[in-house]
Amino acid sequence: KQWYQRRVRVLDKSLHDIFTNYRAFYRSLSQDSQMRRLGPEKGIVHLATAAVTNAVWDLAARLTNKPLWRFVVDLPVEELVAMIDWSYLSDVMSEEEVLQMLREGELEKGRRIAHLKKEGYPAYITSVGWLGYSDEKVKRLTNEKLSEGWSAFKMKVGVSQVVVLWRALLFCSLFGPVCLLLVGAF
């Protein structure tokens, strides 16, 4: 019954309704008193909420024929700030402070957009460095991604220091100092 009620909160809404009061929509998904016992502010509820909210943002961007970053950048700062759930953020800064910072940033917005269009936004790839992969698979996947233009790679750690060091050396031997190696523990 609870999952049905949660589903109705999404399916009975138009995208316009969701973005008219995005903060309330987000809270309706993440702060359900019956679901919070599964893990307040973490766990299964927030994983499911993240999946739904990511899909909503992707859909909104697609409907405007814009990449997601451009959709967000083109939102008026007042609308963007109104969408944020300030439940825990207000301990650090207020909505007014964020609005002021974003308004000041508007002055350089055109220049930053031009830079993004020209240079792109740096990203990394994780699919090459999972712990269970053999060295040969890591080599093959890394070389494939290098040929696609990737220049930042993330490897997982957590087995032993010897394995982590070996894997890091393997990555460095494949791309040397021209690429970035990120290390993520779990």
C-alpha positions as MATLAB code, in Angstrom:
seq = 'KQWYQRRVRVLDKSLHDIFTNYRAFYRSLSQDSQMRRLGPEKGIVHLATAAVTNAVWDLAARLTNKPLWRFVVDLPVEELVAMIDWSYLSDVMSEEEVLQMLREGELEKGRRIAHLKKEGYPAYITSVGWLGYSDEKVKRLTNEKLSEGWSAFKMKVGVSQVVVLWRALLFCSLFGPVCLLLVGAF';
ca = [
       0.000    0.000    0.000;
       2.805    2.446    0.899;
       4.593    1.927   -2.416;
       1.313    2.470   -4.264;
       0.792    5.773   -2.417;
       4.314    6.849   -3.355;
       3.733    5.893   -7.002;
       0.565    7.985   -7.108;
       2.575   11.018   -5.947;
       4.546   10.805   -9.166;
       2.116    9.424  -11.734;
      -0.702   11.824  -10.907;
       1.473   14.887  -11.505;
       2.291   16.744  -14.657;
       5.814   18.038  -15.114;
       4.379   21.540  -14.786;
       2.825   20.636  -11.419;
       6.121   19.167  -10.205;
       8.218   22.183  -11.176;
       5.630   24.670   -9.903;
       6.506   23.497   -6.382;
       9.489   21.202   -6.759;
      10.436   21.494   -3.094;
       7.074   20.073   -2.012;
       7.333   17.308   -4.624;
      10.788   16.311   -3.361;
       9.638   16.346    0.247;
       6.607   14.215   -0.600;
       8.995   11.548   -1.830;
      11.744   11.813    0.761;
       9.997   12.672    3.996;
       7.136   10.205    4.180;
       6.755    9.274    7.859;
       5.902    5.639    7.074;
       8.900    5.172    4.777;
      11.455    6.921    6.975;
      11.734    3.860    9.207;
      13.612    2.203    6.341;
      16.394    4.702    6.870;
      15.936    8.382    7.670;
      17.697   10.639    5.167;
      19.531    7.693    3.647;
      19.051    4.177    2.421;
      16.405    2.762    0.162;
      14.034    5.730    0.373;
      16.626    8.206   -0.831;
      17.991    5.896   -3.493;
      14.471    5.586   -4.900;
      13.900    9.329   -4.529;
      17.154   10.058   -6.376;
      16.110    7.795   -9.240;
      12.743    9.529   -9.584;
      14.094   13.059   -9.250;
      16.899   12.384  -11.745;
      14.300   11.133  -14.217;
      12.135   14.213  -13.642;
      15.056   16.584  -14.308;
      16.093   14.619  -17.403;
      12.546   14.702  -18.745;
      12.207   18.439  -18.141;
      15.473   19.089  -19.991;
      14.443   16.851  -22.892;
      11.114   18.616  -23.247;
      12.978   21.917  -23.672;
      15.453   20.344  -26.125;
      18.367   21.308  -23.900;
      21.102   19.347  -22.212;
      20.420   19.123  -18.491;
      23.215   21.538  -17.530;
      21.759   24.174  -19.869;
      18.230   23.630  -18.568;
      19.458   24.276  -15.017;
      21.612   27.267  -16.029;
      18.668   28.867  -17.847;
      16.357   28.669  -14.831;
      15.848   32.007  -13.102;
      17.880   31.945   -9.891;
      14.773   32.593   -7.801;
      13.097   29.479   -9.229;
      16.205   27.365   -8.739;
      16.607   28.371   -5.101;
      12.879   27.842   -4.470;
      13.286   24.202   -5.563;
      15.880   23.366   -2.924;
      14.866   21.541    0.238;
      16.535   23.703    2.904;
      15.824   21.304    5.793;
      19.511   20.864    6.586;
      21.225   23.442    4.420;
      19.815   26.401    6.323;
      22.137   25.546    9.220;
      25.010   26.710    7.017;
      23.526   29.361    4.744;
      20.194   30.970    4.079;
      18.140   31.121    0.919;
      18.856   34.851    0.777;
      22.629   34.273    0.891;
      22.447   31.747   -1.931;
      20.226   34.050   -3.981;
      22.755   36.847   -3.548;
      25.664   34.613   -4.635;
      23.761   33.373   -7.683;
      22.684   36.880   -8.651;
      26.307   38.022   -8.465;
      27.282   35.019  -10.599;
      24.837   36.101  -13.297;
      27.342   38.785  -14.319;
      29.825   36.138  -15.520;
      27.261   33.594  -16.682;
      27.672   34.247  -20.414;
      31.455   33.895  -20.221;
      31.218   30.631  -18.249;
      28.669   29.190  -20.699;
      30.955   30.058  -23.617;
      33.852   28.363  -21.820;
      31.774   25.217  -21.236;
      30.711   25.109  -24.876;
      34.307   25.493  -26.044;
      36.169   23.368  -23.462;
      33.498   21.019  -22.174;
      33.117   19.996  -18.558;
      35.686   17.647  -17.061;
      34.360   14.201  -16.264;
      35.768   10.866  -15.216;
      34.810    7.305  -15.989;
      34.472    4.493  -13.445;
      33.671    1.509  -15.624;
      37.325    0.565  -16.135;
      38.484    0.129  -12.551;
      36.201   -2.221  -10.648;
      37.815   -4.496   -8.089;
      36.745   -7.779   -9.652;
      38.228   -7.043  -13.073;
      41.314   -8.875  -14.210;
      44.361   -6.847  -15.211;
      43.707   -7.752  -18.840;
      40.142   -6.464  -18.677;
      41.324   -3.239  -17.033;
      43.914   -2.778  -19.797;
      41.382   -3.435  -22.556;
      38.698   -1.149  -21.108;
      41.161    1.633  -20.303;
      42.619    1.567  -23.818;
      39.110    1.658  -25.290;
      38.202    4.679  -23.178;
      41.497    6.413  -23.954;
      40.729    6.041  -27.659;
      37.290    7.604  -27.014;
      38.979   10.652  -25.501;
      38.631   10.028  -21.777;
      41.401   11.563  -19.679;
      40.250   10.895  -16.101;
      39.710    7.442  -14.639;
      38.451    6.286  -11.256;
      39.472    3.031   -9.658;
      37.878    1.383   -6.660;
      39.905    0.306   -3.657;
      39.175   -1.830   -0.655;
      40.884   -5.187   -1.102;
      44.415   -4.728    0.214;
      47.128   -2.121   -0.037;
      49.186   -4.375   -2.293;
      46.304   -4.842   -4.758;
      45.485   -1.122   -4.702;
      49.100   -0.169   -5.352;
      49.400   -2.733   -8.156;
      46.203   -1.480   -9.795;
      47.314    2.156   -9.515;
      50.654    1.292  -11.113;
      48.828   -0.570  -13.881;
      46.706    2.494  -14.643;
      49.746    4.780  -14.612;
      51.561    2.463  -17.016;
      48.615    2.708  -19.421;
      48.244    6.473  -19.540;
      51.167    8.003  -17.673;
      51.108   11.604  -16.522;
      48.710   12.822  -19.239;
      45.611   11.495  -17.479;
      44.091   11.828  -14.037;
      43.654    8.816  -11.736;
      41.000    9.141   -9.049;
      40.724    6.650   -6.220;
      37.402    5.855   -4.558;
      37.048    3.848   -1.375;
      33.799    2.295   -0.279;
];
